[in-house]
Amino acid sequence: MTVLELIEAAAAQLTEAGVAFGHGTDNAFDEAAWLVLWQLGLPLDTPLDGATDEPEFIANRPVAPVEQAQVATLLEARIISRQPAAYLTQEAWLMGVPFYVDERAIVPRSFIAELLVDGALDYWLSDATHAVLDLCTGNGSLAVLAALAYPDVTVDAADLSADALAVARINVDKHGLGGRITLVESDGFARLPGRYDLIVCNPPYVNAQSMAELPSEFHTEPALALDGNRAGGQDGMDFIRTLMREAAQHMNEHAVLVLEIGNERQHFEAAFPKLEAIWLETSAGEDQVLLLTRESLLTHWPAPKPNGLGG
């Protein structure tokens, strides 16, 4: 059996087992390729379609029986545990950058990563952009990507979960960014007294009905990172309501907030019908990520008066 034949057989096995995707891949073949190549110690970007100048096409490489057995064990773990492949390999890739991940943090997959890497946010930034906040940082992937994309910024990476921050520490150190990324255990802005030029946030936003219907793979992730109803709501907007009220007070004059809300645009717009959001295009369309200026936030939540009485 060759590498490609093993991948095709693994894909058929995953399909028959009815596993769910969405943690780095969106189909059985890509998931099978990830697991097989990882188990065989081959690069995850190994060409599988014959379009290569390699003297020996890796996809046609024979796989020894002992290696086939090792792959079978890994596939069995994926099917029985329903854990995402990233938890089994303890590695996830986002925009070509590798990150360590385990069950203490959500598997990184934010579409904000695309906007950071491809320069889509540059229009909203300037030479004065120095302080960045990655709120709900999880395993720290967006903080790392922001620091890599903008070498002149410093990043605060905050999360309520000490476990997630322990994973984020591994990734900050992995990419040698300990001098520019500060990890902060904070419930929202509670322990973040500073102001920022750019805030990125991929918060818990899944509504109650969707939480109940999520495939098993998603329930192996920390519910704290997914469930947007922790304060007793149903629409997934509990954390975001607080975020909208408080964000402007933590933003410098020309700062922007980039917020991911997944498939919850309908609930977001119902919760904030008068808020002027700018929807940003990603590979998933134009309804997954939005941008808010400080001015738009202040229109609905004015800054408190100096005497603290508000206005």
Secondary structure, 3 states (H helix, E strand, C coil): CEHHHHHHHHHHHHHHHCCCCCCCCCCHHHHHHHHHHHHHCCCCCCCCCCCCCCCCCHHHCECCHHHHHHHHHHHHHHHHHCCCHHHHHCEEEECCEEEECCCCCCCCCCCHHHHHHCCCCHHHCCCCCCEEEEECCCCCHHHHHHHHHCCCCEEEEEECCHHHHHHHHHHHHHCCCCCCEEEEECCCCCCCCCCEEEEEECCCCECHHHHHHCCHHHHCCCHHHCECCCCCCCCCCHHHHHHHHHHHHHEEEEEEEEEECCCCHHHHHHHCCCCCCEEEEECCEEEEEEEEEHHHHHHHCCCCCCCCCCC
